[in-house]
Amino acid sequence: MLDRALTVLSVGAALALLWAVTVQLSGRGDAVRLEQPVVGSTVPIVGMDWAKNRQTLIIAIQPDCRYCEDSMPFYRQLLASNKTGAFYPLIVSPRAEAVTRTLLTSHDVNTGDVRISDFGRLGVTRTPTVMLVGSDGRVERVWIGQLTPAHENELFRLLGIRRMGPRASTAGTRGAVGITAAELATTYEDTPIVDVRPREAFAREHVAGSVNVPIDELEARLQHEVPSTLEAVVVCDYVPECRVVVSTPGAQDRCQRSLSVAKSLGFMKVRILEDDLPEVEAAGIPIARQKS
């Protein structure tokens, strides 16, 4: 009899706990935590009239974020290119509004709407995160981390605006001298090109005539593959993992690691290719591709 009573009480307690959790999740939005923004989900920002704008671009940033800092030149260019009001820019941050505005102002990024936001509710786990939201308040596209040149072009295309002015300077290379595809085209025949991407990526497609020295082999091979007296161009293909996966303070992305190794070996004239391979090909530089 006692055992039966204890069993009934246990079942009742479990049901009560389940009911409480259900009420909490369904009745209190602040209890919901997403792992990342989900395409098609509704953005939980109070007071936003999404229908007033065809598209809203949410940029989630925070101070002391290396990749947020490196992305500022692109954000400045993006907002400056929004001449026709094709999208509504919204900057969100978990920090105080004044702190976020100070960060934006220090980089000449001009936008009016800056809000404190609970990143847990938005599903923002890494910064920067960029979300394209439709007039129904639902997420249409998400970019996590510093955008690659290809993703920058994709964003401009989806927003339906034309990029104003030159491409933002190479970010993530910390002061390295970048080179565009158009610039490389003028010296291509005489410039050694070192592709530090993995062998698989190099095999699929690469700049014709370039030598593949994967980043983990760079220290052992570079000085034997390229004369240190020549100005070399590094193809590091600004892949998302360079800016997203590498999040440990002080960790270096593939491009920066390439520069550090090259300089330690005596290469003082190293430039980073700013453009992706389609843009390189469009500049007239041949691309070698794996035959299917």
C-alpha positions as CSV (number, residue, x, y, z in Angstrom):
1,M,0.0,0.0,0.0
2,L,2.8,2.4,0.9
3,D,4.7,1.5,-2.3
4,R,1.6,2.2,-4.4
5,A,1.2,5.6,-2.7
6,L,4.8,6.5,-3.3
7,T,4.5,5.5,-6.9
8,V,1.4,7.7,-7.4
9,L,3.2,10.6,-5.8
10,S,6.3,10.1,-8.0
11,V,4.1,10.1,-11.1
12,G,2.2,13.1,-10.0
13,A,5.4,15.0,-9.3
14,A,6.8,14.2,-12.7
15,L,3.6,15.3,-14.4
16,A,3.6,18.5,-12.4
17,L,7.2,19.2,-13.4
18,L,6.4,18.5,-17.1
19,W,3.4,20.8,-16.9
20,A,5.5,23.6,-15.4
21,V,8.2,23.3,-18.0
22,T,5.6,23.3,-20.8
23,V,3.9,26.4,-19.4
24,Q,7.3,28.1,-19.1
25,L,8.4,27.4,-22.7
26,S,5.0,28.3,-24.2
27,G,4.1,31.3,-22.1
28,R,7.5,32.9,-21.5
29,G,9.6,33.8,-24.5
30,D,12.6,34.6,-22.4
31,A,12.9,30.9,-21.4
32,V,13.6,29.8,-25.0
33,R,17.2,29.6,-26.1
34,L,18.2,28.8,-29.7
35,E,21.6,27.3,-30.8
36,Q,21.6,29.5,-33.9
37,P,19.2,31.5,-36.0
38,V,17.0,29.2,-38.0
39,V,15.9,30.1,-41.5
40,G,12.1,30.4,-41.5
41,S,11.9,31.2,-37.8
42,T,10.3,34.4,-36.5
43,V,12.8,36.9,-35.0
44,P,11.8,37.6,-31.4
45,I,12.5,41.4,-31.2
46,V,9.8,43.3,-29.4
47,G,8.5,46.5,-31.0
48,M,9.7,45.8,-34.6
49,D,7.2,46.4,-37.3
50,W,8.7,44.1,-40.0
51,A,6.0,44.9,-42.5
52,K,7.2,48.5,-42.8
53,N,10.3,47.3,-44.6
54,R,10.7,44.8,-47.5
55,Q,13.9,43.6,-45.9
56,T,15.6,44.1,-42.6
57,L,19.3,43.4,-42.1
58,I,20.2,42.5,-38.5
59,I,23.9,42.7,-37.6
60,A,24.7,41.2,-34.3
61,I,28.0,42.4,-32.9
62,Q,29.7,43.1,-29.6
63,P,32.8,45.0,-28.4
64,D,36.0,43.1,-27.9
65,C,35.1,40.8,-30.8
66,R,38.0,40.6,-33.3
67,Y,36.0,39.6,-36.3
68,C,33.4,42.3,-35.5
69,E,36.2,44.9,-35.7
70,D,37.6,43.4,-38.9
71,S,34.1,43.5,-40.4
72,M,33.5,47.2,-39.8
73,P,34.9,48.4,-43.1
74,F,32.5,46.1,-44.9
75,Y,29.5,47.2,-42.7
76,R,30.4,50.9,-43.4
77,Q,30.5,50.2,-47.1
78,L,27.3,48.2,-47.0
79,L,25.3,50.9,-45.2
80,A,26.8,53.7,-47.4
81,S,25.6,51.7,-50.4
82,N,22.0,51.6,-49.2
83,K,21.1,54.8,-51.0
84,T,17.6,53.7,-52.0
85,G,16.6,52.3,-48.7
86,A,16.5,48.8,-50.0
87,F,16.8,47.4,-46.5
88,Y,16.4,48.5,-42.9
89,P,19.6,48.2,-40.9
90,L,19.3,47.1,-37.3
91,I,22.4,46.7,-35.1
92,V,21.9,44.5,-32.0
93,S,24.3,43.8,-29.1
94,P,24.1,42.4,-25.6
95,R,26.0,45.4,-24.3
96,A,24.7,48.9,-23.5
97,E,23.6,50.9,-26.5
98,A,26.1,53.7,-25.8
99,V,29.0,51.2,-25.8
100,T,27.8,49.7,-29.1
101,R,27.4,53.2,-30.7
102,T,30.9,54.1,-29.6
103,L,32.2,51.0,-31.4
104,L,30.3,51.9,-34.5
105,T,31.2,55.6,-34.5
106,S,34.9,54.8,-34.1
107,H,34.7,53.0,-37.5
108,D,32.4,55.6,-39.1
109,V,29.6,53.1,-39.3
110,N,26.4,55.2,-39.4
111,T,23.1,53.7,-38.5
112,G,20.2,54.9,-36.4
113,D,18.7,51.8,-34.9
114,V,20.9,50.2,-32.3
115,R,19.3,48.0,-29.7
116,I,20.3,45.9,-26.7
117,S,19.3,42.3,-27.4
118,D,19.3,38.9,-25.7
119,F,21.5,36.9,-28.0
120,G,20.2,33.7,-26.4
121,R,16.7,34.4,-27.7
122,L,18.0,35.3,-31.1
123,G,20.1,32.2,-31.3
124,V,23.3,34.2,-31.7
125,T,26.2,32.1,-30.4
126,R,29.1,33.8,-32.3
127,T,29.7,37.3,-33.5
128,P,29.4,38.8,-35.9
129,T,26.1,37.2,-37.1
130,V,24.2,38.8,-40.0
131,M,20.5,37.9,-40.6
132,L,18.4,38.9,-43.5
133,V,14.7,39.1,-42.4
134,G,11.7,39.5,-44.6
135,S,8.6,41.7,-44.2
136,D,6.9,38.9,-42.3
137,G,9.6,38.9,-39.6
138,R,11.0,35.5,-40.6
139,V,14.7,34.8,-41.2
140,E,15.6,34.4,-44.8
141,R,19.3,34.0,-44.7
142,V,22.0,33.8,-42.0
143,W,25.8,34.4,-42.2
144,I,27.9,33.6,-39.1
145,G,31.4,35.1,-38.7
146,Q,33.3,37.5,-40.9
147,L,32.0,37.3,-44.5
148,T,34.2,36.0,-47.3
149,P,34.4,38.1,-50.4
150,A,32.0,35.7,-52.1
151,H,29.5,36.1,-49.3
152,E,29.8,39.8,-49.4
153,N,28.9,39.7,-53.0
154,E,26.0,37.4,-52.3
155,L,24.6,39.8,-49.6
156,F,24.8,42.8,-52.0
157,R,22.9,40.7,-54.6
158,L,20.2,39.5,-52.2
159,L,19.7,43.1,-51.0
160,G,19.4,44.3,-54.6
161,I,22.0,47.1,-54.2
162,R,25.2,48.0,-55.9
163,R,28.4,48.2,-54.0
164,M,29.5,51.8,-53.8
165,G,33.2,52.6,-53.8
166,P,36.1,50.1,-53.7
167,R,36.0,46.8,-51.8
168,A,36.8,47.2,-48.2
169,S,40.4,46.6,-47.4
170,T,41.5,43.0,-46.7
171,A,40.2,42.1,-43.2
172,G,41.7,39.5,-40.9
173,T,45.2,40.0,-42.2
174,R,46.1,42.6,-39.6
175,G,48.0,45.1,-41.6
176,A,49.1,42.9,-44.4
177,V,49.2,44.4,-47.9
178,G,46.4,42.9,-50.0
179,I,46.2,42.6,-53.7
180,T,43.1,42.5,-55.8
181,A,42.6,40.2,-58.8
182,A,42.8,43.2,-61.1
183,E,46.2,44.2,-59.7
184,L,47.5,40.6,-59.8
185,A,46.5,40.4,-63.5
186,T,49.1,43.0,-64.4
187,T,52.0,41.0,-62.8
188,Y,50.6,37.5,-63.0
189,E,53.2,36.1,-65.3
190,D,56.1,37.1,-63.0
191,T,54.5,36.6,-59.6
192,P,54.9,33.4,-57.6
193,I,51.5,32.4,-56.2
194,V,51.3,30.1,-53.1
195,D,48.0,28.5,-52.4
196,V,47.8,27.4,-48.8
197,R,44.4,25.7,-49.0
198,P,44.0,22.0,-48.4
199,R,45.0,19.7,-51.3
200,E,41.4,18.7,-52.0
201,A,40.4,22.4,-52.6
202,F,43.4,23.0,-54.7
203,A,42.7,19.9,-56.8
204,R,39.2,21.1,-57.6
205,E,40.3,24.5,-58.8
206,H,43.2,26.9,-58.4
207,V,45.0,29.8,-60.1
208,A,46.9,28.3,-63.0
209,G,50.7,28.1,-62.3
210,S,50.3,28.4,-58.5
211,V,52.0,26.0,-56.1
212,N,50.0,24.3,-53.4
213,V,51.7,24.4,-50.0
214,P,49.0,23.5,-47.4
215,I,49.2,25.7,-44.3
216,D,50.5,22.9,-42.1
217,E,53.5,22.3,-44.5
218,L,54.3,25.9,-45.1
219,E,57.2,26.2,-42.6
220,A,58.9,23.1,-44.0
221,R,58.4,23.8,-47.8
222,L,58.0,27.5,-48.5
223,Q,61.7,28.5,-48.6
224,H,62.3,25.5,-51.0
225,E,59.4,26.3,-53.3
226,V,59.7,30.1,-53.7
227,P,62.7,32.5,-53.6
228,S,62.4,34.7,-50.6
229,T,63.6,37.7,-52.6
230,L,60.5,37.8,-54.8
231,E,57.2,39.3,-54.0
232,A,54.8,36.4,-53.5
233,V,51.0,36.3,-53.4
234,V,49.2,34.0,-51.0
235,V,45.9,32.5,-51.9
236,C,44.2,31.6,-48.6
237,D,40.6,31.7,-49.9
238,Y,38.8,33.5,-47.0
239,V,36.8,30.5,-46.0
240,P,34.3,30.8,-43.1
241,E,36.4,28.5,-40.8
242,C,39.1,31.1,-40.8
243,R,36.8,33.5,-38.9
244,V,34.2,31.3,-37.2
245,V,35.8,28.1,-35.9
246,V,39.0,29.9,-34.8
247,S,37.6,31.7,-31.8
248,T,40.3,31.2,-29.2
249,P,41.8,34.6,-28.1
250,G,45.1,35.0,-30.0
251,A,44.4,32.3,-32.5
252,Q,45.2,33.1,-36.1
253,D,43.2,32.5,-39.2
254,R,44.8,30.7,-42.2
255,C,45.8,34.0,-43.9
256,Q,47.4,35.5,-40.9
257,R,49.2,32.2,-40.1
258,S,50.6,32.2,-43.6
259,L,51.9,35.7,-43.2
260,S,53.5,34.9,-39.8
261,V,55.3,31.8,-41.2
262,A,56.4,33.5,-44.3
263,K,57.9,36.4,-42.4
264,S,59.6,34.1,-40.0
265,L,61.3,32.5,-43.0
266,G,62.6,35.8,-44.3
267,F,59.8,36.6,-46.8
268,M,59.2,40.3,-46.4
269,K,57.3,40.8,-49.6
270,V,54.1,38.8,-49.2
271,R,50.7,39.9,-50.3
272,I,47.3,38.4,-49.7
273,L,44.9,37.8,-52.6
274,E,41.7,39.6,-51.6
275,D,39.3,38.1,-54.2
276,D,37.9,34.7,-54.6
277,L,38.6,32.5,-57.7
278,P,35.6,33.6,-59.8
279,E,36.7,37.2,-59.5
280,V,40.2,36.2,-60.3
281,E,39.0,34.4,-63.5
282,A,36.9,37.5,-64.4
283,A,40.1,39.6,-64.2
284,G,41.5,37.5,-67.0
285,I,43.7,35.2,-64.9
286,P,43.4,31.5,-65.9
287,I,41.9,29.0,-63.4
288,A,42.8,25.3,-63.6
289,R,40.0,22.9,-62.8
290,Q,39.7,19.3,-62.1
291,K,38.3,17.4,-65.0
292,S,35.1,15.6,-64.2
